[in-house]
Amino acid sequence: MKPKTIRAGIVAMSITAAALLSSHAGMAQGIDSTAKKVGNKTASIAVKGASKVTDKTYKGKVGPGGQTVYIDKKDNKYYVDDKGKKVYLKPSEIRDKKD
């Protein structure tokens, strides 16, 4: 076989593979977003559970969006966001809890 023929075959296979992968990626996007939502929720619940065990809950206070505020060993105040990450707060961001 000639090198030009081989090169053309490789280019054709690459284009075909890219087209197939992009079509599958579109279908899998819905599955990926659902998996991310489930993963984020799981992480958030796990971090909140661990925070309740290891850190103190700041009674009578909430975060800027009404989140539960925790106090760690170093007296830092934080809340856990929807993705399971600890968001540390400034004193001005902590609000009194409304009953």
C-alpha positions as CSV (number, residue, x, y, z in Angstrom):
1,M,0.0,0.0,0.0
2,K,1.1,3.5,-0.6
3,P,1.7,5.9,2.3
4,K,-1.0,8.3,0.9
5,T,-3.6,5.5,1.0
6,I,-2.7,4.6,4.5
7,R,-2.8,8.2,5.6
8,A,-6.2,8.7,4.0
9,G,-7.5,5.6,5.7
10,I,-6.3,6.8,9.1
11,V,-7.9,10.2,8.6
12,A,-11.2,8.5,7.5
13,M,-11.2,6.3,10.6
14,S,-10.4,9.2,12.8
15,I,-13.3,11.2,11.5
16,T,-15.7,8.2,11.8
17,A,-14.5,7.6,15.4
18,A,-15.0,11.3,16.3
19,A,-18.5,11.3,14.9
20,L,-19.5,8.2,16.8
21,L,-18.0,9.4,20.0
22,S,-19.7,12.8,19.7
23,S,-23.1,11.2,19.2
24,H,-22.6,8.9,22.2
25,A,-21.5,11.9,24.3
26,G,-24.8,13.7,23.5
27,M,-26.8,10.7,24.8
28,A,-24.6,10.2,27.8
29,Q,-24.8,13.8,28.8
30,G,-28.2,13.3,30.5
31,I,-26.8,10.3,32.4
32,D,-23.7,12.3,33.4
33,S,-25.7,15.2,34.7
34,T,-27.9,12.9,36.8
35,A,-24.9,11.1,38.1
36,K,-23.3,14.4,39.1
37,K,-26.5,15.5,40.9
38,V,-26.6,12.2,42.8
39,G,-22.9,12.4,43.6
40,N,-23.2,16.0,44.8
41,K,-26.1,15.1,47.1
42,T,-24.3,12.1,48.5
43,A,-21.2,14.2,49.2
44,S,-23.2,16.9,50.8
45,I,-25.0,14.5,53.1
46,A,-21.7,12.8,54.0
47,V,-19.9,16.0,54.9
48,K,-22.9,17.3,56.9
49,G,-23.1,14.0,58.8
50,A,-19.3,14.1,59.5
51,S,-19.6,17.8,60.6
52,K,-22.4,17.0,63.1
53,V,-20.2,14.3,64.6
54,T,-16.8,16.1,64.7
55,D,-17.7,19.8,64.9
56,K,-20.2,21.8,67.0
57,T,-23.4,23.3,65.6
58,Y,-23.7,27.0,66.0
59,K,-27.0,27.2,67.8
60,G,-29.3,30.1,67.0
61,K,-27.3,31.1,63.9
62,V,-27.6,30.3,60.2
63,G,-25.5,31.0,57.1
64,P,-26.4,33.6,54.4
65,G,-28.9,31.2,52.8
66,G,-30.4,29.7,55.9
67,Q,-27.8,26.9,56.1
68,T,-26.7,25.2,59.4
69,V,-23.5,26.8,60.6
70,Y,-20.8,24.5,62.1
71,I,-17.8,25.5,64.3
72,D,-14.5,23.5,63.8
73,K,-11.6,22.9,66.2
74,K,-10.0,26.2,65.3
75,D,-13.2,28.1,65.9
76,N,-13.8,28.7,62.2
77,K,-17.5,28.9,61.2
78,Y,-18.7,27.3,58.0
79,Y,-21.6,25.7,56.3
80,V,-21.8,22.8,53.8
81,D,-22.9,23.7,50.3
82,D,-24.9,21.6,47.8
83,K,-21.8,20.0,46.4
84,G,-20.5,18.9,49.8
85,K,-17.8,21.6,50.2
86,K,-17.2,23.5,53.3
87,V,-17.7,27.3,52.8
88,Y,-16.1,29.3,55.6
89,L,-17.9,32.4,56.8
90,K,-16.9,35.8,57.8
91,P,-18.6,37.1,61.1
92,S,-20.7,39.5,59.0
93,E,-22.2,36.6,57.0
94,I,-23.7,34.8,60.0
95,R,-27.3,35.6,60.8
96,D,-29.6,35.0,63.7
97,K,-32.0,32.1,63.2
98,K,-35.6,33.1,62.7
99,D,-38.0,30.8,64.6
